[in-house]
Amino acid sequence: MSRYELANISKQIRRTIINMAHMAKSPHVGSSLSCVEILTVLYFDIMKLDPWNERDIFILSKGHAAMCLYGTLSLRGIIDKRLLDGYYQNDGTLPAHLDRFTIKGVEVSSGSLGHGFNIGIGMAYGFKKLNEKRKVYALIGDGESQEGSIWEGALFAPKLGVDNFTAIIDYNNLQGYGRPCEICAYEPIRTKWESFGWHAIEVDGHDIKALHTAFCQDSEGKPKIIIAHTIKGKGVSFMENCLGWHYFIISDKNKEDALKELT
């Protein structure tokens, strides 16, 4: 699929996120918008999804960005788009934080941060033991990366030889209460991962070609970490790099203005 086609898909996913968040009066819009290109490249360019029982696995460990995954699964044809109407509704179809028992394509229940990453390492190790060629991808947030469980997995994964595991940090540099570096000592993030034995790559997380190259790069027997520099609220100018859109609710006027920018 061409970069032009992937860029168009990204725009469609963003429009879906805006519509879902407006209808449900749901927060976490900025977090969902920042990781759109990452999921687009994975689901439409990188991951093996057919046959389904031999598919690669994607885990959205930063489960509060569920709208991005729901929108992607819908456009990829994995779930019926009518399910999106039940997002974050009473007795609805899709919860705000991911529940693996709700729909096809949600591999892990997440939202309690730091868990999906380690489940992914376990899955990758299992596939290695079974001599299966399946790969596992886990998207974690930069704020989520302050969780102790993340660092336990970071220490352990290289010892397991899981070169079929790729973690991606959605490094949008904003978490619920400020910049990650203001909340907890964070940098130098790449040096830390490399010192534990990971193959680390830094990219512009909205650059489709750069993401494709990073996902395809040989990790030389190591687990891979892609540090994807992104912008929270990407694609909607009044939401970009604005802490408030971690929690703000989309008004009718916000929706109208956002969709104009995403046409």
C-alpha positions as CSV (number, residue, x, y, z in Angstrom):
1,M,0.0,0.0,0.0
2,S,1.4,3.4,-0.9
3,R,2.2,6.2,1.6
4,Y,-0.6,8.3,0.1
5,E,-3.1,5.5,0.7
6,L,-1.8,5.0,4.3
7,A,-2.0,8.8,4.9
8,N,-5.6,8.7,3.8
9,I,-6.3,5.8,6.1
10,S,-4.8,7.7,9.0
11,K,-7.0,10.7,8.3
12,Q,-10.1,8.4,8.3
13,I,-9.1,6.9,11.6
14,R,-8.7,10.4,13.1
15,R,-12.2,11.4,11.9
16,T,-13.5,8.2,13.4
17,I,-11.9,9.1,16.8
18,I,-13.4,12.6,16.7
19,N,-16.9,11.2,16.0
20,M,-16.6,8.5,18.6
21,A,-15.3,10.9,21.3
22,H,-18.0,13.4,20.6
23,M,-20.9,11.0,20.6
24,A,-19.7,9.3,23.8
25,K,-18.5,12.5,25.6
26,S,-15.3,10.6,26.2
27,P,-11.8,11.8,27.2
28,H,-8.4,10.6,26.0
29,V,-8.8,12.1,22.5
30,G,-5.3,13.5,22.4
31,S,-3.8,10.1,23.4
32,S,-5.8,8.4,20.7
33,L,-4.8,10.9,18.0
34,S,-1.1,10.7,18.7
35,C,-0.7,7.0,17.8
36,V,-2.7,6.8,14.6
37,E,0.2,6.5,12.1
38,I,1.7,3.7,14.3
39,L,-1.4,1.6,14.1
40,T,-2.0,2.4,10.5
41,V,1.4,1.2,9.4
42,L,1.1,-1.9,11.6
43,Y,-2.3,-3.0,10.5
44,F,-2.2,-2.0,6.8
45,D,1.4,-2.5,6.0
46,I,3.4,-4.7,8.4
47,M,1.4,-7.2,10.4
48,K,0.4,-10.6,9.1
49,L,-3.3,-11.1,9.8
50,D,-4.2,-13.9,7.5
51,P,-4.9,-16.7,8.4
52,W,-6.3,-15.3,11.6
53,N,-5.1,-18.2,13.8
54,E,-1.5,-17.6,12.7
55,R,-1.7,-13.8,12.9
56,D,0.8,-11.4,14.4
57,I,-0.3,-9.9,17.6
58,F,-0.8,-6.2,18.5
59,I,-1.3,-5.2,22.1
60,L,-2.4,-1.6,23.0
61,S,-0.8,-1.5,26.4
62,K,-1.8,2.2,26.8
63,G,-5.4,1.0,26.9
64,H,-6.9,4.5,27.4
65,A,-6.2,5.1,23.6
66,A,-8.8,2.5,22.8
67,M,-10.6,4.7,20.3
68,C,-7.6,4.5,17.9
69,L,-7.6,0.7,18.0
70,Y,-11.4,0.4,17.6
71,G,-11.2,2.8,14.6
72,T,-8.3,0.9,13.1
73,L,-10.0,-2.5,13.5
74,S,-13.1,-1.2,11.9
75,L,-11.3,0.2,8.8
76,R,-9.3,-3.0,8.5
77,G,-12.5,-4.9,8.4
78,I,-11.8,-6.9,11.5
79,I,-14.9,-5.6,13.4
80,D,-18.2,-4.3,12.1
81,K,-18.1,-0.5,12.1
82,R,-21.6,-0.4,13.6
83,L,-20.0,-1.5,16.9
84,L,-18.4,1.9,17.1
85,D,-21.8,3.4,17.9
86,G,-21.8,1.5,21.2
87,Y,-18.5,3.0,22.4
88,Y,-18.6,4.2,26.0
89,Q,-22.4,3.9,26.2
90,N,-24.5,2.4,28.9
91,D,-24.9,-1.3,28.0
92,G,-22.8,-0.5,24.9
93,T,-20.6,-2.7,22.8
94,L,-17.1,-1.2,23.3
95,P,-15.7,-0.1,26.7
96,A,-13.4,2.9,27.2
97,H,-10.6,0.7,28.3
98,L,-9.9,-2.5,26.3
99,D,-11.5,-5.7,27.3
100,R,-10.3,-8.8,25.4
101,F,-13.7,-10.6,25.8
102,T,-15.7,-7.9,23.9
103,I,-14.6,-8.0,20.3
104,K,-12.3,-9.8,17.8
105,G,-8.9,-8.1,17.6
106,V,-8.5,-7.0,21.2
107,E,-5.8,-9.4,22.4
108,V,-5.3,-8.1,26.0
109,S,-7.4,-6.2,28.5
110,S,-5.5,-3.1,29.2
111,G,-5.9,0.3,30.8
112,S,-4.2,-0.6,34.1
113,L,-0.9,0.6,32.7
114,G,2.3,-1.5,32.4
115,H,0.6,-4.9,32.0
116,G,0.2,-5.3,28.2
117,F,3.9,-4.8,27.6
118,N,4.8,-7.8,29.7
119,I,2.0,-10.0,28.4
120,G,3.4,-9.3,25.0
121,I,6.9,-10.5,26.0
122,G,5.3,-13.7,27.3
123,M,3.4,-14.2,24.1
124,A,6.5,-13.7,22.0
125,Y,8.5,-16.1,24.1
126,G,5.7,-18.7,23.8
127,F,5.8,-18.4,20.0
128,K,9.5,-18.9,20.0
129,K,9.2,-22.0,22.1
130,L,6.6,-23.4,19.7
131,N,8.7,-22.5,16.7
132,E,6.0,-20.3,15.3
133,K,7.0,-17.4,13.1
134,R,4.4,-15.0,14.6
135,K,5.5,-11.6,15.8
136,V,4.2,-9.5,18.7
137,Y,4.0,-5.7,18.9
138,A,3.1,-3.7,22.0
139,L,2.4,0.0,22.1
140,I,3.2,1.7,25.4
141,G,2.9,5.3,26.4
142,D,5.7,7.5,27.6
143,G,3.8,8.1,30.9
144,E,3.2,4.4,31.1
145,S,6.9,3.9,30.8
146,Q,7.3,5.1,34.4
147,E,5.6,2.0,35.7
148,G,7.9,-0.5,37.5
149,S,6.5,-3.4,35.6
150,I,7.7,-1.9,32.3
151,W,11.3,-1.9,33.6
152,E,11.0,-5.5,34.9
153,G,10.1,-6.6,31.4
154,A,12.8,-4.4,29.8
155,L,15.4,-6.1,32.0
156,F,14.1,-9.6,31.3
157,A,13.2,-9.7,27.6
158,P,16.7,-9.7,26.2
159,K,17.5,-12.7,28.3
160,L,14.6,-14.5,26.6
161,G,16.0,-13.8,23.1
162,V,12.6,-12.5,21.9
163,D,13.7,-10.9,18.7
164,N,10.1,-11.5,17.5
165,F,8.9,-8.8,20.0
166,T,8.7,-5.1,19.2
167,A,7.7,-2.4,21.7
168,I,6.8,1.0,20.5
169,I,6.8,4.1,22.8
170,D,4.2,6.7,21.8
171,Y,6.5,9.5,23.0
172,N,4.0,12.4,22.8
173,N,5.7,14.0,25.8
174,L,2.5,14.7,27.7
175,Q,0.8,12.6,30.3
176,G,-2.2,13.3,32.5
177,Y,-0.5,15.7,34.8
178,G,2.3,17.3,32.7
179,R,5.5,16.4,30.8
180,P,7.0,13.0,31.7
181,C,10.3,14.6,32.6
182,E,8.4,16.8,35.1
183,I,6.8,13.8,36.8
184,C,9.6,11.4,37.0
185,A,13.3,11.2,35.8
186,Y,12.9,9.9,32.3
187,E,15.8,10.7,29.9
188,P,18.0,9.5,28.4
189,I,15.4,7.0,27.4
190,R,17.2,5.4,24.4
191,T,20.4,4.9,26.4
192,K,18.4,3.2,29.1
193,W,16.8,0.7,26.8
194,E,20.1,0.0,24.9
195,S,21.9,-0.6,28.2
196,F,19.4,-3.4,28.9
197,G,20.2,-5.1,25.6
198,W,17.4,-3.8,23.3
199,H,17.8,-2.8,19.7
200,A,16.6,0.9,19.9
201,I,15.4,3.1,17.0
202,E,14.1,6.7,17.2
203,V,11.7,7.9,14.5
204,D,9.2,10.6,13.8
205,G,6.0,8.7,14.8
206,H,3.9,10.4,12.2
207,D,6.3,9.6,9.3
208,I,4.8,6.6,7.6
209,K,8.0,5.8,5.6
210,A,10.2,6.1,8.7
211,L,7.9,3.8,10.7
212,H,7.9,1.2,7.9
213,T,11.7,1.2,7.8
214,A,11.9,0.9,11.6
215,F,9.5,-2.0,11.8
216,C,11.4,-3.8,9.0
217,Q,14.9,-3.2,10.5
218,D,16.8,-6.3,11.6
219,S,17.2,-6.3,15.4
220,E,20.2,-8.7,15.3
221,G,18.6,-11.2,17.8
222,K,17.4,-8.6,20.3
223,P,14.0,-7.4,21.2
224,K,13.3,-4.1,19.5
225,I,12.1,-0.8,20.9
226,I,10.9,2.0,18.6
227,I,10.9,5.4,20.3
228,A,8.2,7.2,18.2
229,H,8.2,10.9,18.7
230,T,4.7,12.0,18.3
231,I,2.4,15.0,19.0
232,K,-0.5,14.6,21.4
233,G,-3.7,15.6,19.5
234,K,-2.0,15.3,16.1
235,G,-4.0,16.4,13.2
236,V,-6.3,18.9,15.0
237,S,-4.5,22.2,15.5
238,F,-6.3,23.3,18.7
239,M,-5.6,19.9,20.3
240,E,-2.0,19.5,19.4
241,N,0.5,19.4,22.2
242,C,-2.2,20.6,24.7
243,L,-2.4,18.9,28.0
244,G,-6.1,19.6,28.4
245,W,-7.0,17.2,25.6
246,H,-6.0,14.3,27.8
247,Y,-9.3,14.9,29.6
248,F,-11.4,17.5,27.7
249,I,-14.7,16.5,26.1
250,I,-15.5,17.4,22.5
251,S,-18.2,20.0,22.1
252,D,-20.4,20.3,19.0
253,K,-18.2,23.3,17.9
254,N,-15.0,21.3,18.6
255,K,-16.2,18.5,16.5
256,E,-17.2,20.8,13.6
257,D,-13.8,22.5,13.7
258,A,-11.8,19.3,14.0
259,L,-13.5,17.5,11.1
260,K,-12.9,20.6,8.9
261,E,-9.2,20.1,9.5
262,L,-9.4,16.4,8.7
263,T,-11.2,16.6,5.4
